[in-house]
Amino acid sequence: MTEPCEVFVVDHPKARKTHRCDECFGYIQRGETYSNQHGVFDGEGFTHKVCCDCSALIDDLNEGKREDEIVSFGDLGEFAYESGLEDYKRFIAIKQKRGAAISEHTLKTLAEWEEDEKK
């Protein structure tokens, strides 16, 4: 089990400049509200910025889960993939919407998965 943070704060500021989401790697646009998670873990400070779309997906994936089963920082893509096709498609759509790079391998995997689901 992961140790808890020594300090953990979440606020929801309005972006004064463009940021990168630490989950989808897309853009958080100026004027957009985002989740700013910051604190201290194992004696080291951290900041984790998450766009509103990824925050909503994280909330949905974490719903009804125990503390040791929730999405970890930076692992949304993996959790969405493991959760199933619809959640993974939602994650890829967020990446596309926010201008993040999507590898050919990811698109191929998604297309194969969708084809298998049709069978």
Jmol script that loads the backbone (N, CA, C; Angstrom):
load data "model"
ATOM      1  N   MET A   1       0.835  -1.177   0.000  1.00  0.00           N
ATOM      2  CA  MET A   1       0.000   0.000   0.000  1.00  0.00           C
ATOM      3  C   MET A   1       0.884   1.246   0.000  1.00  0.00           C
ATOM      4  N   THR A   2       0.504   2.236  -0.746  1.00  0.00           N
ATOM      5  CA  THR A   2       1.255   3.479  -0.856  1.00  0.00           C
ATOM      6  C   THR A   2       1.082   4.309   0.409  1.00  0.00           C
ATOM      7  N   GLU A   3       2.173   4.917   0.844  1.00  0.00           N
ATOM      8  CA  GLU A   3       2.127   5.799   2.004  1.00  0.00           C
ATOM      9  C   GLU A   3       1.402   7.080   1.618  1.00  0.00           C
ATOM     10  N   PRO A   4       0.656   7.673   2.566  1.00  0.00           N
ATOM     11  CA  PRO A   4      -0.024   8.931   2.263  1.00  0.00           C
ATOM     12  C   PRO A   4       0.961  10.097   2.172  1.00  0.00           C
ATOM     13  N   CYS A   5       0.529  11.145   1.511  1.00  0.00           N
ATOM     14  CA  CYS A   5       1.336  12.366   1.415  1.00  0.00           C
ATOM     15  C   CYS A   5       1.410  13.037   2.783  1.00  0.00           C
ATOM     16  N   GLU A   6       2.534  13.683   3.039  1.00  0.00           N
ATOM     17  CA  GLU A   6       2.673  14.444   4.273  1.00  0.00           C
ATOM     18  C   GLU A   6       1.806  15.701   4.221  1.00  0.00           C
ATOM     19  N   VAL A   7       1.730  16.298   3.042  1.00  0.00           N
ATOM     20  CA  VAL A   7       0.879  17.457   2.795  1.00  0.00           C
ATOM     21  C   VAL A   7       0.220  17.226   1.442  1.00  0.00           C
ATOM     22  N   PHE A   8      -1.090  17.462   1.359  1.00  0.00           N
ATOM     23  CA  PHE A   8      -1.784  17.309   0.086  1.00  0.00           C
ATOM     24  C   PHE A   8      -2.883  18.353   0.006  1.00  0.00           C
ATOM     25  N   VAL A   9      -2.825  19.181  -1.031  1.00  0.00           N
ATOM     26  CA  VAL A   9      -3.791  20.257  -1.225  1.00  0.00           C
ATOM     27  C   VAL A   9      -4.278  20.194  -2.672  1.00  0.00           C
ATOM     28  N   VAL A  10      -5.565  20.379  -2.851  1.00  0.00           N
ATOM     29  CA  VAL A  10      -6.139  20.466  -4.199  1.00  0.00           C
ATOM     30  C   VAL A  10      -6.896  21.787  -4.283  1.00  0.00           C
ATOM     31  N   ASP A  11      -6.571  22.564  -5.285  1.00  0.00           N
ATOM     32  CA  ASP A  11      -7.362  23.753  -5.558  1.00  0.00           C
ATOM     33  C   ASP A  11      -7.723  23.758  -7.041  1.00  0.00           C
ATOM     34  N   HIS A  12      -8.595  24.651  -7.397  1.00  0.00           N
ATOM     35  CA  HIS A  12      -9.119  24.693  -8.769  1.00  0.00           C
ATOM     36  C   HIS A  12      -9.007  26.111  -9.324  1.00  0.00           C
ATOM     37  N   PRO A  13      -7.783  26.517  -9.670  1.00  0.00           N
ATOM     38  CA  PRO A  13      -7.591  27.868 -10.190  1.00  0.00           C
ATOM     39  C   PRO A  13      -8.011  27.982 -11.652  1.00  0.00           C
ATOM     40  N   LYS A  14      -8.153  29.213 -12.083  1.00  0.00           N
ATOM     41  CA  LYS A  14      -8.376  29.510 -13.491  1.00  0.00           C
ATOM     42  C   LYS A  14      -6.997  29.779 -14.087  1.00  0.00           C
ATOM     43  N   ALA A  15      -6.668  29.104 -15.164  1.00  0.00           N
ATOM     44  CA  ALA A  15      -5.336  29.214 -15.764  1.00  0.00           C
ATOM     45  C   ALA A  15      -5.082  30.628 -16.276  1.00  0.00           C
ATOM     46  N   ARG A  16      -3.954  31.204 -15.863  1.00  0.00           N
ATOM     47  CA  ARG A  16      -3.550  32.525 -16.355  1.00  0.00           C
ATOM     48  C   ARG A  16      -2.683  32.401 -17.602  1.00  0.00           C
ATOM     49  N   LYS A  17      -2.212  31.178 -17.848  1.00  0.00           N
ATOM     50  CA  LYS A  17      -1.431  30.892 -19.046  1.00  0.00           C
ATOM     51  C   LYS A  17      -1.740  29.452 -19.451  1.00  0.00           C
ATOM     52  N   THR A  18      -1.265  29.037 -20.595  1.00  0.00           N
ATOM     53  CA  THR A  18      -1.468  27.666 -21.048  1.00  0.00           C
ATOM     54  C   THR A  18      -0.581  26.720 -20.243  1.00  0.00           C
ATOM     55  N   HIS A  19      -1.164  25.606 -19.801  1.00  0.00           N
ATOM     56  CA  HIS A  19      -0.439  24.570 -19.067  1.00  0.00           C
ATOM     57  C   HIS A  19      -0.587  23.243 -19.805  1.00  0.00           C
ATOM     58  N   ARG A  20       0.175  22.260 -19.395  1.00  0.00           N
ATOM     59  CA  ARG A  20       0.022  20.884 -19.877  1.00  0.00           C
ATOM     60  C   ARG A  20      -0.624  20.055 -18.781  1.00  0.00           C
ATOM     61  N   CYS A  21      -1.582  19.228 -19.162  1.00  0.00           N
ATOM     62  CA  CYS A  21      -2.201  18.296 -18.224  1.00  0.00           C
ATOM     63  C   CYS A  21      -1.214  17.156 -17.975  1.00  0.00           C
ATOM     64  N   ASP A  22      -1.015  16.808 -16.721  1.00  0.00           N
ATOM     65  CA  ASP A  22      -0.083  15.741 -16.369  1.00  0.00           C
ATOM     66  C   ASP A  22      -0.673  14.341 -16.561  1.00  0.00           C
ATOM     67  N   GLU A  23      -1.882  14.253 -17.070  1.00  0.00           N
ATOM     68  CA  GLU A  23      -2.500  12.953 -17.350  1.00  0.00           C
ATOM     69  C   GLU A  23      -2.578  12.696 -18.859  1.00  0.00           C
ATOM     70  N   CYS A  24      -3.241  13.575 -19.591  1.00  0.00           N
ATOM     71  CA  CYS A  24      -3.404  13.355 -21.041  1.00  0.00           C
ATOM     72  C   CYS A  24      -2.303  14.030 -21.849  1.00  0.00           C
ATOM     73  N   PHE A  25      -1.532  14.919 -21.233  1.00  0.00           N
ATOM     74  CA  PHE A  25      -0.462  15.691 -21.874  1.00  0.00           C
ATOM     75  C   PHE A  25      -0.982  16.668 -22.913  1.00  0.00           C
ATOM     76  N   GLY A  26      -2.292  16.937 -22.851  1.00  0.00           N
ATOM     77  CA  GLY A  26      -2.880  17.950 -23.708  1.00  0.00           C
ATOM     78  C   GLY A  26      -2.792  19.314 -23.048  1.00  0.00           C
ATOM     79  N   TYR A  27      -3.392  20.287 -23.683  1.00  0.00           N
ATOM     80  CA  TYR A  27      -3.302  21.668 -23.216  1.00  0.00           C
ATOM     81  C   TYR A  27      -4.467  22.053 -22.319  1.00  0.00           C
ATOM     82  N   ILE A  28      -4.139  22.747 -21.250  1.00  0.00           N
ATOM     83  CA  ILE A  28      -5.107  23.439 -20.407  1.00  0.00           C
ATOM     84  C   ILE A  28      -5.022  24.889 -20.862  1.00  0.00           C
ATOM     85  N   GLN A  29      -6.086  25.390 -21.427  1.00  0.00           N
ATOM     86  CA  GLN A  29      -6.064  26.722 -22.045  1.00  0.00           C
ATOM     87  C   GLN A  29      -6.204  27.836 -21.010  1.00  0.00           C
ATOM     88  N   ARG A  30      -5.670  28.969 -21.356  1.00  0.00           N
ATOM     89  CA  ARG A  30      -5.792  30.170 -20.530  1.00  0.00           C
ATOM     90  C   ARG A  30      -7.275  30.438 -20.272  1.00  0.00           C
ATOM     91  N   GLY A  31      -7.623  30.707 -19.016  1.00  0.00           N
ATOM     92  CA  GLY A  31      -8.996  30.987 -18.635  1.00  0.00           C
ATOM     93  C   GLY A  31      -9.784  29.757 -18.203  1.00  0.00           C
ATOM     94  N   GLU A  32      -9.240  28.583 -18.444  1.00  0.00           N
ATOM     95  CA  GLU A  32      -9.917  27.328 -18.084  1.00  0.00           C
ATOM     96  C   GLU A  32      -9.609  26.962 -16.636  1.00  0.00           C
ATOM     97  N   THR A  33     -10.594  26.443 -15.933  1.00  0.00           N
ATOM     98  CA  THR A  33     -10.396  25.960 -14.574  1.00  0.00           C
ATOM     99  C   THR A  33      -9.818  24.552 -14.637  1.00  0.00           C
ATOM    100  N   TYR A  34      -8.830  24.288 -13.802  1.00  0.00           N
ATOM    101  CA  TYR A  34      -8.186  22.975 -13.763  1.00  0.00           C
ATOM    102  C   TYR A  34      -7.932  22.566 -12.319  1.00  0.00           C
ATOM    103  N   SER A  35      -7.560  21.327 -12.127  1.00  0.00           N
ATOM    104  CA  SER A  35      -7.246  20.804 -10.796  1.00  0.00           C
ATOM    105  C   SER A  35      -5.743  20.922 -10.574  1.00  0.00           C
ATOM    106  N   ASN A  36      -5.367  21.636  -9.540  1.00  0.00           N
ATOM    107  CA  ASN A  36      -3.960  21.806  -9.181  1.00  0.00           C
ATOM    108  C   ASN A  36      -3.733  21.064  -7.861  1.00  0.00           C
ATOM    109  N   GLN A  37      -3.079  19.925  -7.954  1.00  0.00           N
ATOM    110  CA  GLN A  37      -2.803  19.088  -6.784  1.00  0.00           C
ATOM    111  C   GLN A  37      -1.347  19.289  -6.414  1.00  0.00           C
ATOM    112  N   HIS A  38      -1.108  19.688  -5.182  1.00  0.00           N
ATOM    113  CA  HIS A  38       0.272  19.933  -4.778  1.00  0.00           C
ATOM    114  C   HIS A  38       0.448  19.561  -3.316  1.00  0.00           C
ATOM    115  N   GLY A  39       1.690  19.306  -2.949  1.00  0.00           N
ATOM    116  CA  GLY A  39       1.968  18.928  -1.580  1.00  0.00           C
ATOM    117  C   GLY A  39       3.370  18.399  -1.404  1.00  0.00           C
ATOM    118  N   VAL A  40       3.525  17.541  -0.384  1.00  0.00           N
ATOM    119  CA  VAL A  40       4.819  16.959  -0.055  1.00  0.00           C
ATOM    120  C   VAL A  40       4.636  15.458   0.109  1.00  0.00           C
ATOM    121  N   PHE A  41       5.482  14.697  -0.579  1.00  0.00           N
ATOM    122  CA  PHE A  41       5.494  13.244  -0.454  1.00  0.00           C
ATOM    123  C   PHE A  41       6.932  12.797  -0.260  1.00  0.00           C
ATOM    124  N   ASP A  42       7.164  12.041   0.779  1.00  0.00           N
ATOM    125  CA  ASP A  42       8.502  11.524   1.086  1.00  0.00           C
ATOM    126  C   ASP A  42       9.535  12.656   1.130  1.00  0.00           C
ATOM    127  N   GLY A  43       9.124  13.784   1.715  1.00  0.00           N
ATOM    128  CA  GLY A  43      10.022  14.916   1.885  1.00  0.00           C
ATOM    129  C   GLY A  43      10.223  15.778   0.658  1.00  0.00           C
ATOM    130  N   GLU A  44       9.612  15.426  -0.466  1.00  0.00           N
ATOM    131  CA  GLU A  44       9.776  16.167  -1.724  1.00  0.00           C
ATOM    132  C   GLU A  44       8.464  16.849  -2.117  1.00  0.00           C
ATOM    133  N   GLY A  45       8.568  18.093  -2.553  1.00  0.00           N
ATOM    134  CA  GLY A  45       7.395  18.806  -3.031  1.00  0.00           C
ATOM    135  C   GLY A  45       6.979  18.328  -4.409  1.00  0.00           C
ATOM    136  N   PHE A  46       5.700  18.441  -4.719  1.00  0.00           N
ATOM    137  CA  PHE A  46       5.201  18.065  -6.045  1.00  0.00           C
ATOM    138  C   PHE A  46       4.037  18.960  -6.426  1.00  0.00           C
ATOM    139  N   THR A  47       3.819  19.084  -7.727  1.00  0.00           N
ATOM    140  CA  THR A  47       2.661  19.763  -8.294  1.00  0.00           C
ATOM    141  C   THR A  47       2.169  18.905  -9.446  1.00  0.00           C
ATOM    142  N   HIS A  48       0.874  18.730  -9.515  1.00  0.00           N
ATOM    143  CA  HIS A  48       0.269  17.872 -10.532  1.00  0.00           C
ATOM    144  C   HIS A  48      -0.949  18.620 -11.076  1.00  0.00           C
ATOM    145  N   LYS A  49      -0.875  19.073 -12.334  1.00  0.00           N
ATOM    146  CA  LYS A  49      -1.966  19.809 -12.969  1.00  0.00           C
ATOM    147  C   LYS A  49      -2.787  18.853 -13.831  1.00  0.00           C
ATOM    148  N   VAL A  50      -4.109  18.921 -13.688  1.00  0.00           N
ATOM    149  CA  VAL A  50      -4.996  18.015 -14.412  1.00  0.00           C
ATOM    150  C   VAL A  50      -6.149  18.810 -15.019  1.00  0.00           C
ATOM    151  N   CYS A  51      -6.373  18.614 -16.327  1.00  0.00           N
ATOM    152  CA  CYS A  51      -7.473  19.302 -17.003  1.00  0.00           C
ATOM    153  C   CYS A  51      -8.818  18.815 -16.456  1.00  0.00           C
ATOM    154  N   CYS A  52      -9.857  19.597 -16.709  1.00  0.00           N
ATOM    155  CA  CYS A  52     -11.178  19.254 -16.191  1.00  0.00           C
ATOM    156  C   CYS A  52     -11.714  17.948 -16.789  1.00  0.00           C
ATOM    157  N   ASP A  53     -11.362  17.642 -18.034  1.00  0.00           N
ATOM    158  CA  ASP A  53     -11.825  16.400 -18.660  1.00  0.00           C
ATOM    159  C   ASP A  53     -11.200  15.180 -17.991  1.00  0.00           C
ATOM    160  N   CYS A  54      -9.893  15.228 -17.756  1.00  0.00           N
ATOM    161  CA  CYS A  54      -9.220  14.109 -17.075  1.00  0.00           C
ATOM    162  C   CYS A  54      -9.699  13.988 -15.640  1.00  0.00           C
ATOM    163  N   SER A  55      -9.929  15.120 -14.972  1.00  0.00           N
ATOM    164  CA  SER A  55     -10.444  15.086 -13.598  1.00  0.00           C
ATOM    165  C   SER A  55     -11.780  14.361 -13.533  1.00  0.00           C
ATOM    166  N   ALA A  56     -12.649  14.639 -14.496  1.00  0.00           N
ATOM    167  CA  ALA A  56     -13.965  13.980 -14.528  1.00  0.00           C
ATOM    168  C   ALA A  56     -13.815  12.479 -14.763  1.00  0.00           C
ATOM    169  N   LEU A  57     -12.914  12.083 -15.670  1.00  0.00           N
ATOM    170  CA  LEU A  57     -12.694  10.664 -15.922  1.00  0.00           C
ATOM    171  C   LEU A  57     -12.114   9.983 -14.685  1.00  0.00           C
ATOM    172  N   ILE A  58     -11.178  10.634 -14.021  1.00  0.00           N
ATOM    173  CA  ILE A  58     -10.604  10.083 -12.786  1.00  0.00           C
ATOM    174  C   ILE A  58     -11.699   9.884 -11.749  1.00  0.00           C
ATOM    175  N   ASP A  59     -12.561  10.884 -11.577  1.00  0.00           N
ATOM    176  CA  ASP A  59     -13.659  10.760 -10.609  1.00  0.00           C
ATOM    177  C   ASP A  59     -14.546   9.567 -10.940  1.00  0.00           C
ATOM    178  N   ASP A  60     -14.858   9.391 -12.223  1.00  0.00           N
ATOM    179  CA  ASP A  60     -15.704   8.257 -12.631  1.00  0.00           C
ATOM    180  C   ASP A  60     -15.012   6.922 -12.379  1.00  0.00           C
ATOM    181  N   LEU A  61     -13.718   6.836 -12.702  1.00  0.00           N
ATOM    182  CA  LEU A  61     -12.985   5.586 -12.499  1.00  0.00           C
ATOM    183  C   LEU A  61     -12.791   5.267 -11.020  1.00  0.00           C
ATOM    184  N   ASN A  62     -12.694   6.295 -10.186  1.00  0.00           N
ATOM    185  CA  ASN A  62     -12.472   6.090  -8.743  1.00  0.00           C
ATOM    186  C   ASN A  62     -13.755   5.825  -7.970  1.00  0.00           C
ATOM    187  N   GLU A  63     -14.895   6.069  -8.585  1.00  0.00           N
ATOM    188  CA  GLU A  63     -16.175   5.936  -7.889  1.00  0.00           C
ATOM    189  C   GLU A  63     -16.345   4.532  -7.297  1.00  0.00           C
ATOM    190  N   GLY A  64     -16.585   4.493  -6.000  1.00  0.00           N
ATOM    191  CA  GLY A  64     -16.826   3.233  -5.302  1.00  0.00           C
ATOM    192  C   GLY A  64     -15.584   2.401  -5.032  1.00  0.00           C
ATOM    193  N   LYS A  65     -14.407   2.936  -5.304  1.00  0.00           N
ATOM    194  CA  LYS A  65     -13.163   2.175  -5.114  1.00  0.00           C
ATOM    195  C   LYS A  65     -12.550   2.458  -3.739  1.00  0.00           C
ATOM    196  N   ARG A  66     -11.790   1.493  -3.250  1.00  0.00           N
ATOM    197  CA  ARG A  66     -11.018   1.674  -2.014  1.00  0.00           C
ATOM    198  C   ARG A  66      -9.813   2.557  -2.315  1.00  0.00           C
ATOM    199  N   GLU A  67      -9.207   3.103  -1.264  1.00  0.00           N
ATOM    200  CA  GLU A  67      -8.055   4.000  -1.407  1.00  0.00           C
ATOM    201  C   GLU A  67      -6.918   3.361  -2.197  1.00  0.00           C
ATOM    202  N   ASP A  68      -6.699   2.057  -2.033  1.00  0.00           N
ATOM    203  CA  ASP A  68      -5.594   1.388  -2.725  1.00  0.00           C
ATOM    204  C   ASP A  68      -5.944   0.975  -4.160  1.00  0.00           C
ATOM    205  N   GLU A  69      -7.145   1.306  -4.620  1.00  0.00           N
ATOM    206  CA  GLU A  69      -7.572   0.950  -5.973  1.00  0.00           C
ATOM    207  C   GLU A  69      -7.760   2.164  -6.887  1.00  0.00           C
ATOM    208  N   ILE A  70      -7.505   3.354  -6.371  1.00  0.00           N
ATOM    209  CA  ILE A  70      -7.796   4.557  -7.148  1.00  0.00           C
ATOM    210  C   ILE A  70      -6.665   4.905  -8.118  1.00  0.00           C
ATOM    211  N   VAL A  71      -6.977   5.768  -9.073  1.00  0.00           N
ATOM    212  CA  VAL A  71      -6.016   6.206 -10.081  1.00  0.00           C
ATOM    213  C   VAL A  71      -4.868   6.942  -9.400  1.00  0.00           C
ATOM    214  N   SER A  72      -3.648   6.510  -9.678  1.00  0.00           N
ATOM    215  CA  SER A  72      -2.448   7.162  -9.154  1.00  0.00           C
ATOM    216  C   SER A  72      -2.036   8.294 -10.079  1.00  0.00           C
ATOM    217  N   PHE A  73      -1.279   9.252  -9.569  1.00  0.00           N
ATOM    218  CA  PHE A  73      -0.790  10.360 -10.386  1.00  0.00           C
ATOM    219  C   PHE A  73      -0.093   9.834 -11.632  1.00  0.00           C
ATOM    220  N   GLY A  74      -0.507  10.318 -12.790  1.00  0.00           N
ATOM    221  CA  GLY A  74       0.145   9.966 -14.036  1.00  0.00           C
ATOM    222  C   GLY A  74      -0.254   8.637 -14.641  1.00  0.00           C
ATOM    223  N   ASP A  75      -1.181   7.933 -14.019  1.00  0.00           N
ATOM    224  CA  ASP A  75      -1.560   6.596 -14.487  1.00  0.00           C
ATOM    225  C   ASP A  75      -2.962   6.513 -15.087  1.00  0.00           C
ATOM    226  N   LEU A  76      -3.561   7.645 -15.427  1.00  0.00           N
ATOM    227  CA  LEU A  76      -4.931   7.624 -15.937  1.00  0.00           C
ATOM    228  C   LEU A  76      -5.064   6.779 -17.197  1.00  0.00           C
ATOM    229  N   GLY A  77      -4.131   6.908 -18.137  1.00  0.00           N
ATOM    230  CA  GLY A  77      -4.210   6.134 -19.379  1.00  0.00           C
ATOM    231  C   GLY A  77      -4.242   4.642 -19.123  1.00  0.00           C
ATOM    232  N   GLU A  78      -3.376   4.181 -18.233  1.00  0.00           N
ATOM    233  CA  GLU A  78      -3.327   2.758 -17.890  1.00  0.00           C
ATOM    234  C   GLU A  78      -4.615   2.306 -17.198  1.00  0.00           C
ATOM    235  N   PHE A  79      -5.106   3.107 -16.254  1.00  0.00           N
ATOM    236  CA  PHE A  79      -6.342   2.755 -15.558  1.00  0.00           C
ATOM    237  C   PHE A  79      -7.523   2.725 -16.519  1.00  0.00           C
ATOM    238  N   ALA A  80      -7.588   3.703 -17.433  1.00  0.00           N
ATOM    239  CA  ALA A  80      -8.684   3.738 -18.409  1.00  0.00           C
ATOM    240  C   ALA A  80      -8.630   2.505 -19.306  1.00  0.00           C
ATOM    241  N   TYR A  81      -7.431   2.125 -19.740  1.00  0.00           N
ATOM    242  CA  TYR A  81      -7.258   0.946 -20.583  1.00  0.00           C
ATOM    243  C   TYR A  81      -7.742  -0.306 -19.851  1.00  0.00           C
ATOM    244  N   GLU A  82      -7.315  -0.452 -18.597  1.00  0.00           N
ATOM    245  CA  GLU A  82      -7.683  -1.632 -17.812  1.00  0.00           C
ATOM    246  C   GLU A  82      -9.163  -1.649 -17.462  1.00  0.00           C
ATOM    247  N   SER A  83      -9.792  -0.489 -17.467  1.00  0.00           N
ATOM    248  CA  SER A  83     -11.200  -0.392 -17.117  1.00  0.00           C
ATOM    249  C   SER A  83     -12.121  -0.863 -18.243  1.00  0.00           C
ATOM    250  N   GLY A  84     -11.633  -0.793 -19.480  1.00  0.00           N
ATOM    251  CA  GLY A  84     -12.445  -1.268 -20.593  1.00  0.00           C
ATOM    252  C   GLY A  84     -12.457  -0.322 -21.767  1.00  0.00           C
ATOM    253  N   LEU A  85     -13.010  -0.795 -22.862  1.00  0.00           N
ATOM    254  CA  LEU A  85     -12.984  -0.076 -24.126  1.00  0.00           C
ATOM    255  C   LEU A  85     -13.603   1.313 -24.034  1.00  0.00           C
ATOM    256  N   GLU A  86     -14.771   1.442 -23.421  1.00  0.00           N
ATOM    257  CA  GLU A  86     -15.445   2.743 -23.388  1.00  0.00           C
ATOM    258  C   GLU A  86     -14.638   3.785 -22.621  1.00  0.00           C
ATOM    259  N   ASP A  87     -14.045   3.407 -21.493  1.00  0.00           N
ATOM    260  CA  ASP A  87     -13.229   4.348 -20.728  1.00  0.00           C
ATOM    261  C   ASP A  87     -11.946   4.704 -21.480  1.00  0.00           C
ATOM    262  N   TYR A  88     -11.371   3.733 -22.165  1.00  0.00           N
ATOM    263  CA  TYR A  88     -10.160   4.007 -22.931  1.00  0.00           C
ATOM    264  C   TYR A  88     -10.467   4.925 -24.114  1.00  0.00           C
ATOM    265  N   LYS A  89     -11.585   4.695 -24.795  1.00  0.00           N
ATOM    266  CA  LYS A  89     -12.003   5.571 -25.890  1.00  0.00           C
ATOM    267  C   LYS A  89     -12.221   6.994 -25.374  1.00  0.00           C
ATOM    268  N   ARG A  90     -12.793   7.105 -24.200  1.00  0.00           N
ATOM    269  CA  ARG A  90     -13.010   8.422 -23.592  1.00  0.00           C
ATOM    270  C   ARG A  90     -11.670   9.123 -23.335  1.00  0.00           C
ATOM    271  N   PHE A  91     -10.690   8.370 -22.831  1.00  0.00           N
ATOM    272  CA  PHE A  91      -9.369   8.941 -22.576  1.00  0.00           C
ATOM    273  C   PHE A  91      -8.708   9.408 -23.877  1.00  0.00           C
ATOM    274  N   ILE A  92      -8.794   8.588 -24.920  1.00  0.00           N
ATOM    275  CA  ILE A  92      -8.199   8.948 -26.214  1.00  0.00           C
ATOM    276  C   ILE A  92      -8.912  10.181 -26.785  1.00  0.00           C
ATOM    277  N   ALA A  93     -10.223  10.264 -26.618  1.00  0.00           N
ATOM    278  CA  ALA A  93     -10.979  11.430 -27.095  1.00  0.00           C
ATOM    279  C   ALA A  93     -10.536  12.702 -26.365  1.00  0.00           C
ATOM    280  N   ILE A  94     -10.238  12.588 -25.073  1.00  0.00           N
ATOM    281  CA  ILE A  94      -9.731  13.733 -24.309  1.00  0.00           C
ATOM    282  C   ILE A  94      -8.393  14.173 -24.879  1.00  0.00           C
ATOM    283  N   LYS A  95      -7.504  13.214 -25.137  1.00  0.00           N
ATOM    284  CA  LYS A  95      -6.199  13.539 -25.712  1.00  0.00           C
ATOM    285  C   LYS A  95      -6.367  14.272 -27.047  1.00  0.00           C
ATOM    286  N   GLN A  96      -7.260  13.769 -27.900  1.00  0.00           N
ATOM    287  CA  GLN A  96      -7.496  14.392 -29.196  1.00  0.00           C
ATOM    288  C   GLN A  96      -8.043  15.804 -29.041  1.00  0.00           C
ATOM    289  N   LYS A  97      -9.016  15.964 -28.170  1.00  0.00           N
ATOM    290  CA  LYS A  97      -9.643  17.263 -27.936  1.00  0.00           C
ATOM    291  C   LYS A  97      -8.618  18.294 -27.470  1.00  0.00           C
ATOM    292  N   ARG A  98      -7.672  17.855 -26.661  1.00  0.00           N
ATOM    293  CA  ARG A  98      -6.719  18.777 -26.031  1.00  0.00           C
ATOM    294  C   ARG A  98      -5.396  18.888 -26.790  1.00  0.00           C
ATOM    295  N   GLY A  99      -5.306  18.276 -27.963  1.00  0.00           N
ATOM    296  CA  GLY A  99      -4.133  18.444 -28.803  1.00  0.00           C
ATOM    297  C   GLY A  99      -2.910  17.647 -28.382  1.00  0.00           C
ATOM    298  N   ALA A 100      -3.114  16.576 -27.638  1.00  0.00           N
ATOM    299  CA  ALA A 100      -1.996  15.724 -27.221  1.00  0.00           C
ATOM    300  C   ALA A 100      -1.638  14.749 -28.335  1.00  0.00           C
ATOM    301  N   ALA A 101      -0.395  14.362 -28.387  1.00  0.00           N
ATOM    302  CA  ALA A 101       0.066  13.379 -29.375  1.00  0.00           C
ATOM    303  C   ALA A 101      -0.511  12.010 -29.033  1.00  0.00           C
ATOM    304  N   ILE A 102      -0.926  11.302 -30.067  1.00  0.00           N
ATOM    305  CA  ILE A 102      -1.421   9.935 -29.906  1.00  0.00           C
ATOM    306  C   ILE A 102      -0.634   9.071 -30.881  1.00  0.00           C
ATOM    307  N   SER A 103       0.014   8.059 -30.348  1.00  0.00           N
ATOM    308  CA  SER A 103       0.874   7.221 -31.183  1.00  0.00           C
ATOM    309  C   SER A 103       0.062   6.358 -32.140  1.00  0.00           C
ATOM    310  N   GLU A 104       0.688   5.989 -33.242  1.00  0.00           N
ATOM    311  CA  GLU A 104       0.064   5.080 -34.198  1.00  0.00           C
ATOM    312  C   GLU A 104      -0.263   3.746 -33.533  1.00  0.00           C
ATOM    313  N   HIS A 105       0.616   3.303 -32.653  1.00  0.00           N
ATOM    314  CA  HIS A 105       0.395   2.048 -31.923  1.00  0.00           C
ATOM    315  C   HIS A 105      -0.895   2.125 -31.104  1.00  0.00           C
ATOM    316  N   THR A 106      -1.118   3.243 -30.431  1.00  0.00           N
ATOM    317  CA  THR A 106      -2.331   3.420 -29.626  1.00  0.00           C
ATOM    318  C   THR A 106      -3.567   3.378 -30.508  1.00  0.00           C
ATOM    319  N   LEU A 107      -3.531   4.074 -31.626  1.00  0.00           N
ATOM    320  CA  LEU A 107      -4.673   4.082 -32.535  1.00  0.00           C
ATOM    321  C   LEU A 107      -4.936   2.702 -33.119  1.00  0.00           C
ATOM    322  N   LYS A 108      -3.867   1.980 -33.447  1.00  0.00           N
ATOM    323  CA  LYS A 108      -4.012   0.624 -33.974  1.00  0.00           C
ATOM    324  C   LYS A 108      -4.606  -0.311 -32.921  1.00  0.00           C
ATOM    325  N   THR A 109      -4.104  -0.215 -31.699  1.00  0.00           N
ATOM    326  CA  THR A 109      -4.621  -1.036 -30.597  1.00  0.00           C
ATOM    327  C   THR A 109      -6.098  -0.759 -30.371  1.00  0.00           C
ATOM    328  N   LEU A 110      -6.474   0.513 -30.375  1.00  0.00           N
ATOM    329  CA  LEU A 110      -7.865   0.896 -30.182  1.00  0.00           C
ATOM    330  C   LEU A 110      -8.745   0.348 -31.302  1.00  0.00           C
ATOM    331  N   ALA A 111      -8.297   0.458 -32.536  1.00  0.00           N
ATOM    332  CA  ALA A 111      -9.075  -0.044 -33.676  1.00  0.00           C
ATOM    333  C   ALA A 111      -9.254  -1.561 -33.597  1.00  0.00           C
ATOM    334  N   GLU A 112      -8.202  -2.274 -33.225  1.00  0.00           N
ATOM    335  CA  GLU A 112      -8.287  -3.734 -33.084  1.00  0.00           C
ATOM    336  C   GLU A 112      -9.253  -4.111 -31.966  1.00  0.00           C
ATOM    337  N   TRP A 113      -9.178  -3.391 -30.865  1.00  0.00           N
ATOM    338  CA  TRP A 113     -10.056  -3.659 -29.730  1.00  0.00           C
ATOM    339  C   TRP A 113     -11.516  -3.427 -30.125  1.00  0.00           C
ATOM    340  N   GLU A 114     -11.792  -2.325 -30.836  1.00  0.00           N
ATOM    341  CA  GLU A 114     -13.144  -2.042 -31.277  1.00  0.00           C
ATOM    342  C   GLU A 114     -13.644  -3.130 -32.227  1.00  0.00           C
ATOM    343  N   GLU A 115     -12.764  -3.612 -33.105  1.00  0.00           N
ATOM    344  CA  GLU A 115     -13.138  -4.670 -34.044  1.00  0.00           C
ATOM    345  C   GLU A 115     -13.463  -5.960 -33.298  1.00  0.00           C
ATOM    346  N   ASP A 116     -12.657  -6.293 -32.300  1.00  0.00           N
ATOM    347  CA  ASP A 116     -12.909  -7.497 -31.486  1.00  0.00           C
ATOM    348  C   ASP A 116     -14.231  -7.402 -30.746  1.00  0.00           C
ATOM    349  N   GLU A 117     -14.583  -6.205 -30.296  1.00  0.00           N
ATOM    350  CA  GLU A 117     -15.843  -6.007 -29.576  1.00  0.00           C
ATOM    351  C   GLU A 117     -17.054  -6.236 -30.478  1.00  0.00           C
ATOM    352  N   LYS A 118     -16.895  -5.960 -31.776  1.00  0.00           N
ATOM    353  CA  LYS A 118     -17.991  -6.129 -32.725  1.00  0.00           C
ATOM    354  C   LYS A 118     -18.275  -7.596 -33.002  1.00  0.00           C
ATOM    355  N   LYS A 119     -17.278  -8.432 -32.773  1.00  0.00           N
ATOM    356  CA  LYS A 119     -17.428  -9.864 -33.083  1.00  0.00           C
ATOM    357  C   LYS A 119     -18.249 -10.590 -32.042  1.00  0.00           C
TER     358      LYS A 119
END
end "model"
wireframe off; spacefill off
backbone 0.3
color backbone group
